[in-house]
């Protein structure tokens, strides 16, 4: 066993100035409040022995991630830890590990030196090898059997089984196995395998469907080719090219026959050019269909026929309009006279109105006179008031007489004249209306005549001859239509025979298209077949298998890691089981637990260790354990592992960092009692802020004790450490 | 015996499989010792992504060939 004798620290984490500790008593208590440098003291021992191994994620301790080693207030950084160890033969080794700036870039360089008991100094790799020989333990085993870290207890306190199993793995020094299993799971390769498998199967299905589709297409295309008059033996490139030559020759000959030009069109050497050839010939056929001279003549005749038919209709319509206009005009004259007659009648009526108006004016003059006389007589003027100025007769009441005379002689006359004038005016209005109607009808007739003449002029132009009064344009047009129809009939046969030739060539193009369709389908099927038979397709299958093998290998490795971890856990638990049971029952002091069985199983799905704690009746204890019991359990496992020899070549000291986190007073007493047992063959370094634990240590530990009190930590000077 | 050796001894199979798994285990363990759990993950992801990338490249090429040239 290796014992710890002396420790010197400078510039390490909480430390700035040099501080020295000696471990010449079996019980060394590091006592003080939190953040006073107690843990840094234990960390310094750990770092001196294991260097960078005790840092980072790999330690399984969360606080070690981004762990900062040099003290921040020591400029430049200068870390130095010296540890004096003594082996079982009493030989002393001084291990010095330092970290200081090196070179221009001021990077930090770690150095390890060992002063050997036989004299002499070793450094670097040699020192590292020598230290391994001396320590023998791995860092993992050190954490399991020498250094009880705070986190180890905190993690066991959880009720979450996976986290607790993880923590117990760590207590048993099996973090590496568990971490590797976690890393394997994190890679999620099963998902990759599924995806690759699905992709491959889906592509294979696509290829299969494409092949089936091509086969069906080819059958359908062969049927279509037969429907186009092609035999099975013609469904190949040679026949397609031969038909193309024939089509081209026939089109050339046709062009010659009808006297039209044809651009040079070449028959391709391979079937792939036939689609372009087809399109070129189709374009020319379409052009020929419209440019055949007979067709063009037909089009001219159709145009003429349409124009003449339209003219004939216009002529008929305008002649009818003219007839109706003339008839209305003549009927009007017969009924009301010509315009001249109407004008004379109007003149007569106007003169009569004039005469009547003059008579009325005279009558009105007399009426004025009588009115004046009446006014005179009605006044008070005296005179010949009894003789009538109208009739010359004597009248007793002249005024009354005059009123009656006026009414009888003038009033009647005026009313009669007014009525006659009114009648004459009505007559005049009628005559004027008739005169306007006469003008309108006359104008309508003129307009109809004009339109009919315009139609005649157009007919003359279309018939290319003069139309005289002696001609009947309607008959002339009919005659012309007859000659057009006759010519059209004659052209129809010629055009039909020309179109038949072009239809024949188009049919050949259809045949070419059908063969090209088949050749195209065959080529596509060949491509799909090539894909299925390609080396790339084979490689894909191989890669799929390769991934499956990789996953299988990983599965096997996972199993192996799980088995090793399980076996190691089983061995360690087997070696320490009794002690752990004993320690647990002592510390927890639970009267209902007379026996605690600690065992390990393997979770078949995850290959991880699953720990079980059962009582004497085989009942699971974890649901009924308090926080204090779980703390006791964690300490029991650590102390059991530390003292049982489960890990060989163990150290002659153990370090307990804040072990009483959730322990009650009774638990603490029991813990101290157990430490009394542990102290028999090793030093115990106990770091705590727990006053009760300190007091118990001094009252119940039977061996020699030493106490370092940590207080008054300052950034400049580090912890104030006082030995008591 | 270190966990590395213990697991290596536990791995079984014929000569080829043993060599293959042994090499893989060495890679896993080295990855772990360098970068912890992430090191294990990255070793395996690198191994598998090498395969899947090759596979996907071939698949893409063949799919393009099928759709561009093997279909109407």
Interface residues (C-beta under 8 A of the other chain):
Chain A: X56 X57 X58 X138 X176 X177 X179 X180 X182 X183 X184 X186 X187 X189 X192 X195 X196 X199 X200 X203 X206 X207 X210 X214 X217 X524 X527 X528 X531 X534 X536 X537 X539 X540 X543 X544 X546 X547 X549 X550 X553 X554 X556 X557 X560 X561 X563 X564 X565 X568
Chain B: X2 X3 X6 X7 X10 X11 X12 X13 X17 X20 X21 X24 X25 X28 X29 X31 X32 X33 X35 X36 X37 X38 X39 X40 X41 X44 X45 X47 X48 X49 X51 X52 X54 X55 X56 X58 X59 X61 X62 X63 X65 X66 X69 X70 X71 X72
